[in-house]
Each structure stands twice: as C-alpha cells, then as structure tokens.
C-alpha cells in the first residue's frame, strides 16, 4: 500500500478551483495510478475530514516548444473532492 502523502501530490489553486470552494469542493493533483477509493482514504486521513464524492480526470500534457526543440508537458491526473456538509480543509482557508 502506498503512503497517503504519495497519492496527493499538490493542491490546485486557480480561479476555477477557488470558485468550487463555495460548493465545498477541493481540487488536487494526484498520482496517475491512484483510484477514487485511494484518493478518498488519503484525503480523509491527511486532512481529517469526511469525503462525500470524488471526481477524477486525466489531463494530457500540452505540446511545448523551446526554440527549435519540441517537447510536451507531462500528463497528470486531477481529482475534485466533494466534502460532506460542514466539513472544511484548513489548507484552503484565507485564499
């Protein structure tokens, strides 16, 4: 079993993800191989909250150029976690 802190890589702090906070939904970049159950358990154990639902999506990396060299950004997996009513993650407070 993976450590919970290996599953959750970092929070996503964008204008769209901050708008989701009003609906009690939090956005994270997670390990590409993690499933919804592992993500739910990781969030509950790290932040001590109750998760109602987990939405996941795979994001393909965009192609990028650096002069004449071509490459692409890495693929990643994003999870939007909906918490039960009355629950909050303190990491996002004050943003």
C-alpha positions, 0 to 999 in steps of 0.5 A: 500500500502506498503512503497517503502523502504519495497519492496527493501530490499538490493542491490546485489553486486557480480561479476555477478551483477557488470558485468550487470552494463555495460548493465545498469542493477541493481540487488536487493533483494526484498520482496517475495510478491512484483510484477514487477509493485511494484518493478518498482514504488519503484525503480523509486521513491527511486532512481529517475530514469526511469525503462525500464524492470524488471526481477524477480526470486525466489531463494530457500534457500540452505540446511545448516548444523551446526554440527549435526543440519540441517537447510536451508537458507531462500528463497528470491526473486531477481529482475534485473532492466533494466534502460532506456538509460542514466539513472544511480543509484548513489548507484552503482557508484565507485564499 
